[in-house]
Amino acid sequence: MDILDKYISKQTVDFLQNKICIEKNLIEINQEFEKFCGIVDFFENIDDLKYLKNQSTNLTDREEKSEYGDYQTNSELSDKICELLKSKEISPNIIFEPTFGKGNFIISSLKKFKNIEQIYGVEIYKPYVQITKLKILDFFIINPNIDKPTIKLFHANFFDFDTKKQIKVNKNNNLLIIGNPPWVTNSELSGIGSENLPRKVNFKNHKGLDAMTGKGNFDIAEFISNTLFDNFSENTGNFAFLVKNSVIKNILYRQIINNYKISNLKKYLIDAKKEFNVSVNASLFYCKLNSKSDKLCAEYDFYSHNRLKTFGWINNKFVSNTKTYNKYSDFDGTCQYEWRQGMKHDASKIMELYKENNFYFNKLDEKFELENDLIYGILKSSDLKGGIKNKTRKHTIVTQKKIGQETGYIKNKYPKTYNYLQSKLDIFNNRKSSIYKGKPAFSIFGIGDYSFKPYKIAISGLYKKLNFTLINPDKNNKPIMLDDTCYFIGFDDKIEAETIFEILKTEKTKKFLSSIIFNDAKRSVTKNLLMRIDIVAIMQKMNKAEYKNNNYLNISRKIATIVQTKLALFG
């Protein structure tokens, strides 16, 4: 059995060679193993026993990690996490790990906590169940004098697992829920045909287009966490999960609705590249169960334990930095203009164009002629670096002036453009998003009267630097478009656009935004956040020096006029 040397000591290999005998009664073998390591039903059936006895290949790590969102916690990290919990005087009677993988959290718990009476674990991948059982057996053979809790390890999909029935916890127990659930979303798993999914559910209650275009997407770890809070938040104990930062933010964001009985919320930032060799923003999320419903979370560095900031709910407003927010909270209201998202086509290979002389080139490096009427300059997030722009690197074809508009007119009015689009019909038809289903050929989204406003103020949704850019018409006096990674306000009047631009680019505005934006989010800036900028409130706090520095001597008079005549869109 030297194939098992990767996971267990020679001492345990010798033990297995002496104890495993297929001729023995399975019940007797399991009873004997339970005495040595506490695991109930070490072998679920006779096939498990035969597999371990006759195995001739390594119990290898699976290669297709994306199938399960599998980033195994190394033993050094699991030890440090349990040591951190121990330093908080946490001493659980019951451990529950809903996706235990190779069992490092279970082993670390056995090393660090002295009062464990029961351990429960669930794992979907059978080889990991076997590896974990062997490692627990190895631990107790090497440490025979440590008390053995009752250990029940279930080979099951957590989403089909009857947690309430199988995990026996009462209010007198001190429970610790610990682990590292999958770091993937439901749509990522669906995309590869995985069965490791919860039943179809829209647990955030998104409606219509939000549910269709991605807001219905959620992290599996978030779903697991919420399920556990539903089942155990009223039990005495603690919760400690390694998750993506977005999961922690989402749990806290919905805490105002869910009001789970969790408190003392803490987020410990880890170096995921170092620990898991993956470029993801992740942390240890800790909270106390069966306590008041906290709506603030303190953020720390996991390695130094230095406190960094606090985020969460203040007066029904969700903020990323409470200290900064308290200085600029007067600016948190309803924007007097409506922010819009740029156009969406999901066909960049054929819709993003470069112009050279009188010819256009797409990303496939194809050369062709088009009529100019439907061609517009377009800016992407990487183009928005502040200042004033009226030039673009790229162009795009704008096939509609509003969502759902019929596109048949293109054939007669713009035959060259139509022939080009028609030649790429397969690419349009193969777009994955359901928003295009049943829509006219060559449909786009994020388009409307606002798209054709001559003046715009725009900001990237992807970058941490908060640069507002003023966009003027191009040299042909055509409005410039923005792609769907950008947000903008459209204006008919140049003076109005310049005036609002001066307000938005002030340090006050940027400080306020920085206090409500989560920089580690996939899309840092969103429409919802921008709609919280009360432009009038910021204007009222601007001083003469700021007007002068912005070279806007008459700004106060112009703003006053706009306030009276333009900024009444929301009543």
C-alpha atoms as one frame of an Amber mdcrd trajectory, in Angstrom:
protein
   0.000   0.000   0.000   2.954   2.362  -0.545   0.653   4.254  -2.948  -0.941
   5.866   0.111   2.325   7.337   1.388   1.290  10.719   0.016  -1.438  10.996
   2.630  -0.591   8.745   5.595   2.383   7.502   7.613   3.997   4.094   7.272
   2.603   3.316  10.701  -0.931   3.736   9.372  -0.148   1.781   6.193   1.006
  -1.106   8.400  -2.175  -0.797  10.444  -4.310  -1.055   7.309  -2.404  -4.075
   6.044  -3.025  -5.850   9.318  -6.646  -4.836   9.838  -8.264  -4.960   6.400
  -9.667  -8.389   5.696 -12.503  -8.736   3.226 -13.508 -12.058   4.755 -14.418
 -10.262   7.964 -17.924  -9.002   8.628 -18.206  -5.371   7.448 -19.953  -4.337
  10.668 -17.147  -5.793  12.763 -14.470  -4.085  10.671 -16.226  -0.711  10.985
 -16.633  -1.130  14.741 -12.920  -1.856  15.046 -11.972   1.181  12.960 -14.348
   3.406  14.923 -12.497   2.472  18.120  -9.227   3.624  16.587 -10.350   6.878
  14.922 -13.962   7.703  15.860 -15.258   7.489  12.277 -18.688   5.898  12.027
 -18.945   3.499   9.042 -15.373   3.906   7.877 -16.340   1.656   4.969 -19.786
   2.422   3.607 -19.986  -0.936   1.837 -17.894  -3.959   0.890 -16.852  -2.278
  -2.370 -15.123   0.499  -0.391 -13.219  -2.162   1.503 -12.177  -3.956  -1.685
 -11.189  -0.664  -3.307  -8.789   0.243  -0.539  -7.350  -3.264  -0.261  -6.790
  -3.844  -3.965  -6.070  -0.325  -5.139  -3.118  -0.052  -7.556  -3.289   3.626
  -8.551  -2.807   6.798  -6.575  -5.700   8.608  -4.974  -4.982  11.595  -7.177
  -6.242  15.137  -7.064  -8.843  15.769  -9.720  -7.774  17.962 -12.599 -11.125
  19.507 -13.446 -11.195  21.917 -10.499 -13.783  24.196 -12.134 -16.330  21.374
 -11.900 -16.482  21.899  -8.154 -14.810  25.278  -7.612 -12.151  23.235  -5.885
  -9.351  25.169  -4.171  -8.136  22.957  -1.356  -7.026  24.654   1.858  -3.443
  23.809   2.724  -2.805  22.464   6.214  -0.702  25.460   7.266  -3.573  27.843
   6.495  -6.207  25.656   8.152  -3.968  25.447  11.255  -3.641  29.248  11.362
  -7.378  29.714  11.013  -8.133  27.296  13.833  -5.457  28.977  15.945  -7.114
  32.342  15.282 -10.483  30.945  16.377  -8.900  29.421  19.461  -7.436  32.829
  20.356 -11.020  34.103  20.482 -11.631  31.484  23.189 -13.755  29.419  20.821
 -13.973  25.818  22.022 -16.591  23.890  20.040 -18.338  20.668  21.041 -19.521
  20.072  17.479 -17.697  20.722  14.200 -19.577  20.812  10.901 -17.833  21.198
   7.541 -20.270  21.134   4.582 -17.613  20.632   1.842 -14.639  19.053   3.597
 -12.460  18.147   0.593  -9.204  16.537   1.751 -10.061  17.143   5.396  -7.418
  19.657   6.440  -9.890  21.736   8.470 -11.021  18.591  10.291  -7.426  17.625
  11.104  -6.605  21.180  12.229  -9.705  21.215  14.425  -8.631  17.950  16.066
  -5.199  19.471  16.736  -6.386  22.829  18.095  -9.696  22.227  19.906  -9.795
  20.006  22.997 -13.518  19.653  23.706 -14.842  18.242  20.427 -17.506  15.586
  20.903 -18.841  15.248  17.364 -17.616  16.068  13.860 -19.862  16.097  10.808
 -18.692  16.513   7.238 -20.181  16.427   3.739 -18.203  15.969   0.503 -19.388
  15.253  -3.050 -16.118  13.809  -4.403 -15.663  10.201  -3.261 -11.822  10.017
  -3.432 -11.668  13.040  -1.081 -13.926  11.225   1.381 -11.537   8.273   1.344
  -8.465  10.497   1.670  -9.978  12.356   4.631 -10.880   9.133   6.450  -7.333
   7.864   6.014  -5.848  11.139   7.263  -8.078  11.097  10.363  -7.100   7.468
  11.016  -3.463   8.458  10.588  -3.865  11.347  13.027  -5.194   9.110  15.794
  -2.684   6.325  15.213   0.108   8.888  15.601  -1.722  10.568  18.535  -3.397
   7.638  20.350  -3.931   9.525  23.616  -6.124  12.287  22.132  -9.819  11.820
  22.867 -11.758  10.633  19.833 -15.007  12.394  18.974 -17.774  10.675  17.039
 -17.069  11.451  13.373 -19.664  11.126  10.619 -18.492  11.815   7.080 -21.156
  11.801   4.375 -20.441  11.210   0.691 -23.198  13.485  -0.633 -24.007  16.605
  -2.598 -24.637  19.356  -0.044 -27.542  20.652  -2.123 -29.371  17.319  -1.697
 -28.251  16.809   1.890 -30.859  16.986   4.659 -28.796  19.119   7.022 -31.425
  19.463   9.742 -32.011  15.724   9.868 -28.381  14.574   9.766 -26.594  17.200
  11.886 -27.725  16.738  15.461 -27.278  20.040  17.283 -29.214  21.463  20.194
 -29.071  24.903  21.767 -26.772  23.708  24.527 -24.070  22.631  22.085 -21.277
  24.946  21.017 -21.215  24.560  17.231 -18.430  25.565  14.852 -19.274  25.663
  11.147 -15.980  25.835   9.306 -14.702  25.307   5.802 -13.893  26.454   2.307
 -16.951  26.092   0.043 -16.668  26.255  -3.787 -15.407  29.520  -5.278 -17.650
  29.447  -8.348 -21.047  30.775  -9.404 -24.113  28.824 -10.440 -23.807  30.061
 -14.030 -20.161  28.907 -14.248 -21.160  25.420 -13.134 -24.189  25.374 -15.428
 -21.948  26.407 -18.315 -19.865  23.246 -17.987 -22.854  20.987 -17.345 -21.991
  20.340 -13.701 -24.395  18.477 -11.443 -22.848  20.125  -8.376 -25.641  22.714
  -8.269 -28.522  23.729  -6.027 -32.016  23.272  -7.396 -33.037  26.076  -9.755
 -33.694  29.054  -7.541 -33.707  32.847  -7.677 -33.021  33.326  -3.984 -32.345
  37.060  -4.392 -35.748  37.541  -6.031 -34.446  39.353  -9.101 -37.048  40.136
 -11.708 -37.166  40.550 -15.470 -34.009  41.757 -17.194 -31.939  41.702 -13.971
 -32.483  37.969 -13.641 -31.745  37.453 -17.351 -28.536  39.480 -17.614 -26.541
  38.283 -14.641 -28.012  39.651 -11.438 -29.702  36.271 -11.050 -26.216  34.777
 -10.921 -24.836  33.963  -7.457 -21.886  32.313  -5.789 -22.320  28.732  -4.648
 -20.522  29.680  -1.405 -23.081  32.408  -0.801 -25.936  29.942  -1.289 -24.314
  27.440   1.089 -23.675  30.165   3.702 -27.261  31.396   3.588 -28.573  27.836
   3.835 -26.468  27.289   6.955 -27.613  30.570   8.489 -31.210  29.527   7.822
 -30.564  26.256   9.651 -28.162  27.223  12.423 -28.079  30.984  13.093 -30.161
  30.411  16.233 -27.779  27.778  17.564 -24.981  28.777  19.921 -21.695  28.752
  18.088 -19.449  30.305  15.478 -19.063  30.400  11.703 -15.759  30.619   9.777
 -15.626  30.273   5.987 -12.964  30.998   3.382 -14.874  32.753   0.593 -14.491
  35.359  -2.122 -14.843  38.926  -0.856 -17.926  39.383  -3.013 -19.671  36.665
  -1.006 -19.026  38.497   2.270 -20.273  41.749   0.774 -23.435  40.067  -0.524
 -24.168  38.347   2.794 -23.842  41.649   4.618 -25.815  43.532   1.959 -28.769
  41.172   2.358 -28.486  41.169   6.133 -30.828  44.165   6.211 -33.493  41.853
   4.743 -32.502  38.492   6.243 -31.625  39.717   9.737 -29.770  36.505  10.506
 -28.839  36.231  14.167 -25.136  36.697  13.503 -22.840  39.256  15.147 -19.201
  40.249  15.655 -18.725  40.025  11.882 -15.094  40.014  10.756 -13.371  39.753
   7.393  -9.721  38.657   7.374  -8.062  39.369   4.017  -5.886  36.518   2.740
  -3.389  36.315  -0.110  -5.234  33.903  -2.410  -2.351  33.848  -4.878  -0.025
  32.664  -2.139  -2.447  30.225  -0.509  -4.267  28.826  -3.560  -2.308  30.085
  -6.587  -5.419  31.822  -7.908  -5.977  35.525  -8.634  -9.108  36.067  -6.563
  -9.923  38.523  -3.771 -10.772  36.279  -0.843 -10.981  36.318   2.945 -11.869
  34.381   6.038 -15.378  35.422   7.057 -16.118  34.981  10.747 -19.247  35.621
  12.774 -20.860  34.552  16.022 -24.151  32.633  15.835 -27.281  33.044  17.944
 -26.734  36.699  18.802 -27.948  40.124  17.760 -28.230  40.868  14.055 -25.153
  42.938  13.212 -25.046  44.945   9.999 -21.407  46.092  10.151 -18.260  44.081
   9.447 -14.702  44.896  10.558 -11.957  44.181   8.024  -8.491  42.941   9.051
  -5.307  41.655   7.465  -5.250  37.914   8.195  -1.479  37.724   8.670  -0.830
  40.818  10.816  -4.343  41.060  12.343  -4.152  44.826  11.748  -7.576  46.452
  11.471  -8.115  48.126   8.088 -11.657  49.506   8.020 -15.328  48.821   8.746
 -18.056  48.429   6.136 -21.774  47.701   6.087 -25.017  49.510   6.843 -25.248
  53.045   8.238 -28.722  54.578   8.445 -30.029  52.178   5.780 -27.148  53.042
   3.429 -24.643  50.369   2.400 -21.075  51.715   2.539 -17.560  50.369   1.992
 -15.763  52.562   4.545 -17.711  53.896   7.520 -15.028  56.379   8.595 -14.823
  58.128   5.217 -18.556  57.887   4.670 -19.350  59.717   7.901 -17.440  62.742
   6.530 -19.336  62.819   3.234 -22.710  61.262   4.077 -24.515  64.527   3.179
 -23.845  63.711  -0.477 -25.701  60.395  -0.267 -29.120  60.893  -1.808 -30.696
  60.587  -5.247 -28.855  61.850  -8.296 -30.740  64.542 -10.157 -29.746  62.941
 -13.478 -30.204  59.355 -14.588 -27.041  57.394 -15.171 -27.139  54.975 -18.091
 -25.065  51.967 -19.073 -23.389  51.891 -22.491 -24.392  49.730 -25.437 -24.140
  45.939 -25.331 -23.712  43.738 -28.391 -21.712  40.655 -27.212 -20.085  40.402
 -30.642 -16.852  42.355 -30.341 -15.079  40.368 -33.092 -17.386  41.829 -35.710
 -18.854  44.930 -34.053 -15.645  46.629 -32.888 -14.133  48.260 -35.949 -10.981
  50.130 -36.857 -10.956  52.615 -39.718  -8.082  53.124 -42.108  -8.563  55.464
 -45.073 -12.059  54.604 -46.327 -12.029  50.987 -45.166 -13.048  49.303 -41.926
 -11.356  46.334 -40.253 -12.858  44.030 -37.629 -11.051  41.887 -35.026 -10.918
  39.051 -37.554  -8.696  41.343 -39.631 -11.271  41.446 -42.417 -11.359  44.522
 -44.630 -14.621  45.961 -45.985 -16.530  49.103 -46.943 -19.582  50.386 -45.034
 -21.885  53.364 -45.274 -21.005  55.846 -42.538 -24.506  56.623 -41.287 -24.692
  53.727 -38.790 -21.027  53.968 -37.781 -20.234  55.748 -34.514 -17.083  56.192
 -32.502 -17.138  54.176 -29.284 -15.189  54.438 -26.015 -14.437  51.573 -23.628
 -13.507  51.625 -19.951  -9.800  51.751 -20.777 -10.394  54.986 -22.719 -11.906
  56.867 -19.764  -8.927  58.411 -18.008 -10.429  61.779 -17.173 -10.324  65.094
 -19.006 -12.202  65.887 -22.213 -12.458  63.590 -25.254 -13.857  63.936 -28.750
 -11.857  61.196 -30.485 -12.051  57.400 -30.340  -9.756  54.526 -31.240 -12.613
  52.295 -32.289 -15.942  52.443 -34.077 -19.090  50.344 -33.910 -22.257  49.740
 -35.902 -25.383  51.040 -34.170 -28.191  48.988 -35.676 -31.058  50.359 -33.555
 -32.085  53.620 -31.923 -34.086  51.886 -29.228 -34.309  48.354 -27.841 -36.431
  46.054 -29.972 -36.515  48.304 -33.055 -36.898  46.370 -36.305 -33.685  46.213
 -38.306 -35.109  45.395 -41.728 -34.621  49.010 -42.823 -30.856  48.441 -43.036
 -31.172  46.226 -46.121 -32.667  48.967 -48.314 -30.995  52.075 -46.891 -27.521
  50.694 -46.186 -26.900  47.643 -48.421 -23.133  47.436 -47.705 -23.733  47.449
 -43.968 -26.545  44.925 -44.320 -24.420  42.551 -46.389 -21.667  42.729 -43.801
 -24.063  42.067 -40.898 -25.841  39.304 -42.796 -22.523  37.576 -43.499 -21.984
  37.405 -39.723 -25.486  36.221 -38.849 -24.193  33.017 -37.262 -22.146  35.026
 -34.767 -25.188  37.133 -33.839 -27.391  34.044 -33.511 -24.859  32.245 -31.317
 -24.706  34.959 -28.663 -25.252  33.213 -25.331 -27.286  35.821 -23.491 -31.023
  35.156 -23.469 -31.748  38.873 -23.881 -31.295  38.482 -27.648 -33.773  35.631
 -28.026 -36.833  36.575 -30.049 -35.377  39.991 -30.905 -34.803  41.384 -34.421
 -31.643  40.408 -36.295 -28.462  42.248 -35.232 -30.129  43.521 -32.044 -28.169
  45.479 -29.458 -29.002  46.557 -25.909 -28.257  49.615 -23.802 -29.529  51.864
 -26.565 -32.080  54.680 -26.488 -32.543  58.409 -27.010 -29.961  59.000 -24.285
 -27.288  57.232 -26.387 -27.482  59.927 -29.057 -27.076  62.920 -26.744 -24.195
  65.032 -28.109 -22.496  65.592 -24.735 -21.816  62.977 -22.100 -20.097  62.561
 -18.772 -18.812  59.001 -18.395 -16.963  56.793 -15.915 -15.587  53.266 -16.128
 -17.368  50.525 -14.221 -14.238  48.381 -13.999 -11.386  50.504 -12.698 -10.532
  51.590  -9.180  -9.510  55.099 -10.202 -12.589  57.333 -10.226 -12.031  59.342
 -13.388 -14.983  61.228 -14.853 -14.538  62.081 -18.543 -16.376  64.776 -20.478
 -17.189  63.542 -23.986 -17.959  65.953 -26.832 -19.187  65.067 -30.357 -16.562
  63.877 -32.844 -15.171  65.948 -35.721 -18.221  65.056 -37.825 -20.480  66.315
 -35.034 -21.740  62.784 -34.327 -22.294  61.663 -30.730 -19.778  59.208 -29.343
 -21.058  55.900 -27.937 -19.861  54.009 -24.862 -19.716  50.269 -24.340 -21.506
  48.384 -21.578 -18.544  48.573 -19.166 -19.161  52.332 -18.877 -21.826  54.526
 -17.264 -22.803  57.987 -18.425 -25.175  60.947 -18.273 -26.268  62.461 -21.594
 -26.783  66.198 -22.224 -28.152  68.345 -25.046 -26.532  71.502 -23.689 -22.754
  71.911 -23.635 -22.702  74.419 -20.751 -24.832  72.125 -18.637 -22.533  69.184
 -19.335 -19.420  71.197 -18.502 -20.982  72.494 -15.289 -21.965  69.062 -13.965
 -18.568  67.727 -15.022 -16.861  70.337 -12.810 -18.925  69.153  -9.835 -18.390
  65.439 -10.434 -14.613  65.696 -10.767 -14.165  67.453  -7.397 -12.266  65.681
  -4.638 -15.448  65.751  -2.520 -17.306  63.631  -5.059 -14.445  61.151  -5.373
 -14.113  60.812  -1.595 -17.827  60.161  -1.251 -17.789  57.562  -4.015 -14.745
  55.863  -2.510 -16.719  55.399   0.715 -19.511  53.443  -0.991 -17.575  51.581
  -3.703 -16.046  48.130  -3.131 -12.841  48.123  -5.162 -12.446  44.354  -5.090
 -15.790  43.831  -6.835 -15.716  42.602 -10.428 -17.526  45.793 -11.416 -16.549
  48.449  -8.886 -18.804  51.230 -10.153 -22.475  50.484 -10.841 -25.527  52.486
 -11.789 -26.997  51.981  -8.314 -23.928  53.586  -6.719 -23.819  56.500  -9.149
 -27.502  57.197  -8.592 -26.638  57.955  -4.953 -24.615  61.075  -5.887 -26.614
  64.140  -4.837 -25.121  66.679  -7.245 -26.952  69.629  -5.694 -25.696  68.733
  -2.198 -22.105  68.649  -3.473 -22.553  71.951  -5.322 -23.823  73.598  -2.154
 -20.649  72.535  -0.297 -18.255  73.810  -2.999 -16.355  76.946  -2.030 -15.117
  79.857  -4.100 -11.624  78.458  -4.253 -12.910  75.322  -5.937 -14.821  77.371
  -8.510 -11.696  79.394  -9.241  -9.460  76.345  -9.441 -11.850  74.811 -11.913
 -11.711  77.997 -14.002 -15.468  78.408 -13.686 -16.083  81.961 -12.482 -19.827
  81.857 -13.131 -20.386  78.286 -12.023 -22.646  79.115  -9.072 -25.005  81.165
 -11.245 -25.135  78.483 -13.920 -25.748  75.719 -11.417 -28.533  77.718  -9.814
 -30.198  78.033 -13.208 -29.841  74.301 -13.864 -31.207  73.433 -10.432 -34.300
  75.481 -11.149 -34.921  74.268 -14.680 -33.222  70.914 -15.206 -32.742  69.027
 -11.962 -36.365  68.129 -11.388 -36.439  64.791 -13.172 -37.232  62.929  -9.967
 -39.855  65.335  -8.662
